[in-house]
Amino acid sequence: MVTSITLQAVGAPEVMQLQAGAVQAPGPGQVWLEQAAIGVNPLDINQRKGAVPIALPSALGLEGAGTVRALGAGVTEVAVGDRVAYATGPLGGYASARLYPAERLVRLPAAVSFEDAAAVLFKGITAQYLLKASYPVGPGTRVLIYGAAGAVGQIMVPWARHLGAHVIGVVSRAQSVERAKAAGCNAVLVFDAATLAAQVSELTQGHKVDVVYDSVGRVSWEASLDSLRPRGTLVSFGATSGAPPAVEVGTLNAKGSLFLTRPSLAAHTASPQEYQQRAQDVLDSLAAGIIQPHIWQRYPLADVASAHAAIEQGRSQGAVVLIP
């Protein structure tokens, strides 16, 4: 028997329902994947809440890891028995087994467990394109990273440091400061929209930062813009406080000819080739010890509501993984 999570309506964590199903035969280009671990990401929560619209009824989940059990016609990328993971759509990751496009599967090295893969691949690819494509971080780059103690931040911070950056982390509460420091931040600030930009300026002797990675959205918008040096870049990639406000183009000019981007994982993994390259960079960085999975908690798939609640309420201190 196969178990999976479905949504009939958006809302609180309790709208997610566990249902039973049957094993399915893969079609052309597909595999039947038996899953051992499933990653939980902020995007899942935004989809469940309705902040990111999806067609209903719907499955949920974009990240998982497991073993290939059957192949559809024309599949050459993987073989039955291969250990694999994935970190993009189609939706349906919250399941004990599922159909999945073979060309979007990433083979796992023997040293990477299913749980570690499910904890790091989606977040790692996000960190990879943010640090290497949205803004090319290198030696001497001054960066400001929101959520430095969170699951994505715990990957971004050490990776940015490895690339040679000076990292100022931002956390939402004082209790998270030590965790952000342990991740590798040179300095850590507790978020206050009224004082953040001035604190950043003081820490950098008035130079401010080259790039801000803002996963918060609405409440941090002005502080982020004001933390940038002239011709600096604001990378807005999240919305934990709500969607960022509309921006007047003239504002970017007035604040120092700033650059602004709102990147997405989908746009940075659109082709199988680019997707595989970014995923391989993540796995290589994991093998080299540059980044770590940092699993905070494991939940049974049937208890997915508790997993979502922990993240939504700010209680999680790293990656959250579901076990079918």
ChimeraX attribute file (.defattr): number of C-alpha atoms within 10 A of each C-alpha:
attribute: neighborCount
match mode: 1-to-1
recipient: residues
	/A:1	8
	/A:2	15
	/A:3	19
	/A:4	22
	/A:5	22
	/A:6	21
	/A:7	20
	/A:8	14
	/A:9	15
	/A:10	21
	/A:11	16
	/A:12	14
	/A:13	17
	/A:14	15
	/A:15	16
	/A:16	24
	/A:17	16
	/A:18	16
	/A:19	12
	/A:20	11
	/A:21	12
	/A:22	10
	/A:23	14
	/A:24	14
	/A:25	14
	/A:26	19
	/A:27	16
	/A:28	13
	/A:29	16
	/A:30	21
	/A:31	28
	/A:32	23
	/A:33	32
	/A:34	24
	/A:35	24
	/A:36	20
	/A:37	30
	/A:38	34
	/A:39	29
	/A:40	27
	/A:41	21
	/A:42	17
	/A:43	17
	/A:44	19
	/A:45	24
	/A:46	19
	/A:47	19
	/A:48	28
	/A:49	16
	/A:50	14
	/A:51	15
	/A:52	11
	/A:53	11
	/A:54	16
	/A:55	10
	/A:56	11
	/A:57	11
	/A:58	17
	/A:59	22
	/A:60	25
	/A:61	25
	/A:62	22
	/A:63	29
	/A:64	35
	/A:65	31
	/A:66	25
	/A:67	21
	/A:68	25
	/A:69	17
	/A:70	18
	/A:71	22
	/A:72	17
	/A:73	11
	/A:74	11
	/A:75	17
	/A:76	11
	/A:77	13
	/A:78	17
	/A:79	15
	/A:80	13
	/A:81	13
	/A:82	15
	/A:83	24
	/A:84	23
	/A:85	29
	/A:86	29
	/A:87	29
	/A:88	21
	/A:89	15
	/A:90	15
	/A:91	15
	/A:92	21
	/A:93	29
	/A:94	30
	/A:95	30
	/A:96	25
	/A:97	28
	/A:98	23
	/A:99	22
	/A:100	22
	/A:101	20
	/A:102	24
	/A:103	19
	/A:104	22
	/A:105	25
	/A:106	23
	/A:107	19
	/A:108	19
	/A:109	13
	/A:110	8
	/A:111	8
	/A:112	13
	/A:113	16
	/A:114	21
	/A:115	23
	/A:116	21
	/A:117	30
	/A:118	29
	/A:119	30
	/A:120	27
	/A:121	27
	/A:122	25
	/A:123	26
	/A:124	30
	/A:125	27
	/A:126	25
	/A:127	25
	/A:128	22
	/A:129	18
	/A:130	22
	/A:131	22
	/A:132	14
	/A:133	12
	/A:134	22
	/A:135	19
	/A:136	12
	/A:137	23
	/A:138	16
	/A:139	12
	/A:140	13
	/A:141	19
	/A:142	22
	/A:143	26
	/A:144	29
	/A:145	24
	/A:146	27
	/A:147	23
	/A:148	31
	/A:149	31
	/A:150	24
	/A:151	25
	/A:152	26
	/A:153	26
	/A:154	29
	/A:155	29
	/A:156	28
	/A:157	33
	/A:158	22
	/A:159	24
	/A:160	26
	/A:161	22
	/A:162	17
	/A:163	18
	/A:164	15
	/A:165	20
	/A:166	24
	/A:167	25
	/A:168	25
	/A:169	27
	/A:170	26
	/A:171	22
	/A:172	18
	/A:173	13
	/A:174	11
	/A:175	11
	/A:176	19
	/A:177	20
	/A:178	13
	/A:179	18
	/A:180	25
	/A:181	19
	/A:182	13
	/A:183	22
	/A:184	24
	/A:185	28
	/A:186	15
	/A:187	16
	/A:188	25
	/A:189	22
	/A:190	17
	/A:191	18
	/A:192	16
	/A:193	14
	/A:194	11
	/A:195	12
	/A:196	20
	/A:197	20
	/A:198	16
	/A:199	16
	/A:200	24
	/A:201	17
	/A:202	12
	/A:203	14
	/A:204	14
	/A:205	9
	/A:206	13
	/A:207	15
	/A:208	23
	/A:209	27
	/A:210	21
	/A:211	29
	/A:212	23
	/A:213	26
	/A:214	25
	/A:215	20
	/A:216	21
	/A:217	19
	/A:218	17
	/A:219	17
	/A:220	20
	/A:221	18
	/A:222	16
	/A:223	18
	/A:224	26
	/A:225	23
	/A:226	18
	/A:227	26
	/A:228	27
	/A:229	20
	/A:230	19
	/A:231	16
	/A:232	22
	/A:233	23
	/A:234	25
	/A:235	22
	/A:236	23
	/A:237	20
	/A:238	21
	/A:239	19
	/A:240	18
	/A:241	12
	/A:242	13
	/A:243	16
	/A:244	21
	/A:245	11
	/A:246	7
	/A:247	10
	/A:248	8
	/A:249	11
	/A:250	9
	/A:251	12
	/A:252	17
	/A:253	13
	/A:254	10
	/A:255	16
	/A:256	15
	/A:257	16
	/A:258	20
	/A:259	16
	/A:260	19
	/A:261	12
	/A:262	12
	/A:263	17
	/A:264	15
	/A:265	18
	/A:266	12
	/A:267	10
	/A:268	18
	/A:269	21
	/A:270	11
	/A:271	12
	/A:272	11
	/A:273	12
	/A:274	13
	/A:275	23
	/A:276	19
	/A:277	13
	/A:278	21
	/A:279	25
	/A:280	17
	/A:281	14
	/A:282	25
	/A:283	23
	/A:284	14
	/A:285	17
	/A:286	20
	/A:287	14
	/A:288	10
	/A:289	11
	/A:290	16
	/A:291	22
	/A:292	19
	/A:293	21
	/A:294	18
	/A:295	18
	/A:296	13
	/A:297	14
	/A:298	18
	/A:299	17
	/A:300	14
	/A:301	22
	/A:302	20
	/A:303	17
	/A:304	23
	/A:305	16
	/A:306	15
	/A:307	23
	/A:308	22
	/A:309	16
	/A:310	15
	/A:311	20
	/A:312	15
	/A:313	8
	/A:314	11
	/A:315	11
	/A:316	19
	/A:317	18
	/A:318	21
	/A:319	24
	/A:320	24
	/A:321	27
	/A:322	26
	/A:323	20
	/A:324	20
